Amino acid sequence: MQAPKRTSYDVVIVGGAIYGSSVAWWLSRNPDFGGSILVVERDPTYEFASTSHTNSCIRQQFSAEVNIQISQFGAEFIHGFQDFMLDADAPKIVLQSYGYMYLADNEEFAQTLRESQQIQQRLGAGTKYMTADEIKAAYPFYNLDDIIGGNHNLVNEGYFDGGTIFDWWKRKARAQGAEYVHNEVRGITRNSAGDRVENVKLASGEIISCGTLVNCSGPRAALTAQMAGLDIPVEPRKRYTFIFDAETPLDRDLPLTIDPSGVHMRSDGKYYMAGCPPDDDPAVAYDDFVEDHSIWENKVWPAVATRVPAFEAVKLVNSWVGHYAYNAFDQNAIIGPSPEVGNFIFVNGFSGHGLQQSPAMGRGVAEWIAYGEYRSLDLSPFGVERILARESFVERAVI
């Protein structure tokens, strides 16, 4: 364990993966914020962090306007990465715009896709609703016998190198003054009035005073909240990823296809990637990354081979399990201050949307800390107040 250099910080960020580093980078570059930042990370290898297991995808295809706008800024950030970094050595990040292909096998979902397409189009996204015949003409490798139609977008929708963005955020945040320590927050103490966090206790024994505490604990978010006497419905859920080779490769790129079976698949360089939740999808232990190999045989491979007959003959090359930081209430982010403990900031519950939303969400949280308000994009719909009031944030496009 590594002790911090100081005993008091203006901002303490619990968790240094994609969100901790996004907030630290945005905040440390803000000319109107001159405070000190401490990022406490329990595993600086990030071996089991959700960030390390992400598939690095981004889409405009949401049904809620603010989610679309968040991803639009994400695409802007990816394309303008070198400019945002203000560093001549920053690499160019390529967005592989193969697009998402949402397939509908019933009229109800097809109508949902049509309605979502209209919202996306109004906001400037390139989504098109396609009939089964139109999909077949563009992608003849699909078996569409059961499909009515689908939504597809080839503009700013696909996958990108999220690992490089994370690495640059982390390094640049340090260069801009944020301090990272290998340690763990084991306790959080409120002030005598109970309305603010006063300090945190580290695993190494230090008591660190803080002006603002930011919960960026990923799937462990509820544990951090509980230390402050707060409760949020975020839990770790297993998500499976499979990399496979095809004996007969497709003659064009495979969009990230969301099959009605719940399996998704896409091109991944010379290989293909597929993923899914398990059929039985409970919360799991924070350290449970054990694979269930029957999922490939019984769920994923039958689904991809049915949808793309060329995938009848494939070879599994690699597989892994990651954790979603799953918001069991409505599968959307929980962002902003606690109404009970005003300097405790939630940045939690992304439910698989985390990497693509990290540029906009990190920017917004940094604005809130610096100014007490969101300035670029209003993120208040993601506040924890909706959960306390039992009013769901409705998003119909959750994978």
N, C-alpha and C positions, 0 to 999 in steps of 0.2 A: 504494500500500500504506500501511497505517496502523499505526504502532507502538503497542504496548500502553503503558499508563501505568506499569506496574510490571515488574519483572524476575522476579517469583515469584508464583505463584497456587496456592491450595489445590486448585483444580479447573480443568483446561483441557479445554474441549469442542471437538472438531474437527468443525466443521460446525454451521451455525446455522439450518438449515431446521426442519421440524416437530419432529424428535426433539431436535436440539440445543436448541431453544427450549423444548420440553416439559420436558426435564431441568433446564435453567437456571431455568425458572419454578417448578417444584416444589421444587427445592433452595433457591432464594433466598427462598421463602416459609416454609421450614421453621424454626420457632423454635429447634430444636435444632442447626441448622447456622449457624455464624457466620463461615464461611470466605469467601475471595475466589474469584470465578468469572470466567474468561476464555472467551469464545466466539469462535473463529477461523473466519471465513466467507470463502471465496475469491471468492464472487460475491454481494454484498449485494443485487443485483437479483433473485436467485433465478430468473432467466429459464429456466434449464434444470434446475432442481431437480425431483425427483420430486414434491415438495410442490406445485409450481406446475402440474403436469400431472395431478393426481389428479382422480378423478370424485367424491370426497367421499361415499363410500357406507359404510354400516355394516350389519352383519347379525349375528343370533344363530345363524345356521345354519352351525355348525361341528360336527364330530364329536368333538373333544377337549374335555373339560370346561373346562380352563383357558382355551381360546380363547373358549368361550361366556361364561365369567365376565368375561374381559377386555372383550368387546363389551358385556356388560351394564353394566359400569362406564362404558364409553364413552357409552352411551345416558343413564345417570344424569348424567354430566358435561355432556352437551349440554343436557339439560333444565334442569340446575341451574347453567348457565354464569354467570349473573349473581351467584349466591350464591358460587360458587367464586372469582370474580374479586374479591369484596369491594370492588366499585366501583359506585357508583350510575349511572355512565355506561355501564356494560357493556351491550351489546345482548342481546336475547333471541335465542337460536339455535333455529331451527325445524327439527325433524326431520320430513321429508316421508315418512311411513310408508306408502309404496306396497308395501313388502315385496319380498322376493326370491321368485322362482318357479323352483325347480329342476325341470326336466322330465326324466323317465326314459323312454327308448325301448327298454329291455330289462329283464328281470326282475331281473337281478343288481344293476343300479343302483337299481331301485325298492326292492329289499330294503335296500340301503345307506341310502336315504332314510328308510325306515321305522325302521331302527335308530337313525339319527341323530335322528329326530324324538322318539323315546322318551327319549334322553339330554337333548335340549333341553327337552322338556316337564318332565322331572324337575327341571331347574334353574330352571323358572319361565318359560321362553320360550313364546311363543304359537304355535309352529309346528304346522301341521296337515298330515297327509298327505292328499292328495286324489286320488280316482280321475280318470281322463280325463273322465268324465261330469260330475263335480263341478266340475272346472276349467272345462269348457265352459259350465256353467250360470252360473258367476261371471264368466267372461271369454269371451263368445261370439265374440270376434274371432279367437281362436286357431284354426289348423288343427291338429287333434290326431290325425290319422289314424294316425300312427306312435307315439303316446304312450300309455304304460301308466298313468302317474300322476305326481304331483309333490308337492313340499313347498312350503308357502307360509306366510308369517307377516306379519301386518299390524300387529304391535305392536313399536315401537322398532326398525324395520328399514326402511331406505330411504336417503335422501341428505340432506345438510345442508351448511351453509356452513362448510367447513373452513378457507377462507382467512381468515375473520374470527377464528376461534379461534387460528390461527397468528399473526396480526397482534397480537392481544391478549397472547398468551404472550410474544412478542418484546418488546413495549413494556413490559409489566409486569415482566418479568425485569430489564430495564434499570432501571426505576424502583426495583426491590428490590435493586439493587446489582451485578447482573451486567454485565460490560463486554463489549461486542461490538466486534471490530475487523475491518476489511476487510484480510485477509492470508491467508497459506496456510502450513500446516505442511509443511516440506520435509524434516525429519529428526527422528528420535526417538532419544534416547540412553538406554540402560539404565545402572544403577549398576554398580559393579565386581563385585558378586556376580551381576549379570544377572537379578535377580528383581524389579526395580522400574524403572519409568520415572523417570529423573532430570530430564530436560529435553527441550524441543522447540526446534528451530530454525525460525524463520520465514523466509519468502521475502524479507523486508526485512532479514534478517541478524541480528535479535535472538535471543539464547539465553534461553529462558524456563524457569525451574524450575517444576516442578509436583508437587503431592502426589498427585493422581489425574488420569489422562488418560481421557477418555471419547470413544470412536470413534462419532461420529454422522455419518459421511461418506456415507451413502446408497449409491448404486451404486459409489462410489469406496472403499468400506469396506476392500476387500482391499489397496488401495494404502497406506492408513493403517496397517493391521496389519503389512504387510511392512516398513514403516519401523522397526517395533519388533521385527522378526525373527519375526513371527507369521504364520500363514496361516489364512484362512477362505475357504470356497467361495462367495463372494458376487461376482456379476458383473452388469453392465448388460444387460438384455434389453429389446428394443423392445416396446411395447404401443401399439396404435393406437386412436384414438377418433374417432368420426364423429358429427356433428350433422346431422340431416336433418329436412326438413319433409315432411308428408304431404298429398297433394292431398285425401284424405278422412281427416280426423283421427278418432281413435277416440272413442267416446262415453263413455269412462271412462279412468281412469289405467292406464297400462301398468306392471305390476310390473317390477322388474329381473329379466328373464327370462334364465335360463341355458339356452341351447338345446343339444341334444346335438351340434350342429355345432361347438361351442366359441365361438360368437358369443353375446354378451350384449347386451341392449337394455332401455331403460326410457324412461318419460316424462321430459322435461326442459323444464318450463314449456310454452310453446306448441309446442316442437319435441320431437324424440326423439333419444336418444343410443344409439349402438351401439359396441361395441368387441370386440377380439379380439387374441390373439397371432398372429404369422405362422405359417404351416404349418412353415416352416423357421425354427427359433427359436434361433439361436446367440447367444453373447455378442457384443456389439458394442463399438466404440470408445466411450470415455466422451463424446466430442463428436459422435457420429453420431446426428443427429435427422432424417435424410433420410427422407421419406415414400415408401412404395411404393403408388402410386395404384391399382395393379391389385388390391390387397387389397379395396378397396371393391367394385369391379366383379365380381371373381371369387369372393369369399368372403362378404363381409358382406351386401351387398344381396340376393344370391340366398337367403341364410339367413333374413333378416328378412322377405322377401316370401313365402317358403314358409310360415313359421310364422304370419305375420299377413298374409293376402291383401290387406288394405286398403293394405299398404305396397308393392303393385305399382307405384304411381305416387308416387314421392318425389323430392325434390330435395335434393342434398347442400348444406348451408349452410356447414359448417366442418369441419375435421379437423386432428389434430395427432398427434405421436408423443411419448410420454414413455418413461422408463426405469423398469422395475422394478429394485429392489435385490434381485436374485434369488438366493436360497440354493439352489445347484445340488444340495445334498445331500438336503434334505427339504422345501424350500419353506416353512420356518417360521423365526421370528425366532431370532437368536443374542443372548442377553442375559446380562450379568453379567461377572465378572472372569475374566481369563486365569489358569489354574492355574500357568502358567509365569512370568507377569509380573503379580503380584498387584494392582497399582494401575492396570492397563490394563483398562478396562471396555468390553465390546462392547455396542453398541445397533444391531444390523445385521441385514440379510437378511430384511426383512419380506415380500418377494415379493408385493407388492400389498395386503397387509393393514395397511400402515403407518399411514395416517391414522386409521382407526377404532380402532386399538390404541394410539395415541399417548397418550391420557390415562392409561390403566392402566400402560403400559410406562414412561412418563416418571416417574410416581409411584413405581413400584417401583425404578427405578434410583436415584432421589433417596434413597429409603429405604436402599438398599444403601450409598450413599456416606456418608450421615449416621450409620447405625447398624451397618453391617456385616451386615445381614440384611434380608430382605423382611418387611414387617409387615402390609400390607393384603391381599396376594395372593401366594401362593408362585409365583414365576416360575422356580424352579430347573430345571423341565423344559426350559427354553430355553437352559440353560448350554452353553457350547462343549464341555464334557466329552463330551456325546453324540456330537459329530462326531469327536472324537479317538478315541472307542471304536467308531465306525462303527455306532452304534445310532440309527436314525431316530426322530424325533418323528413319530408317525403322525397325520396329519390328512387325512381323506378328502374334505373339502370345500374344495378349492383351485381358484380360478378363474384 
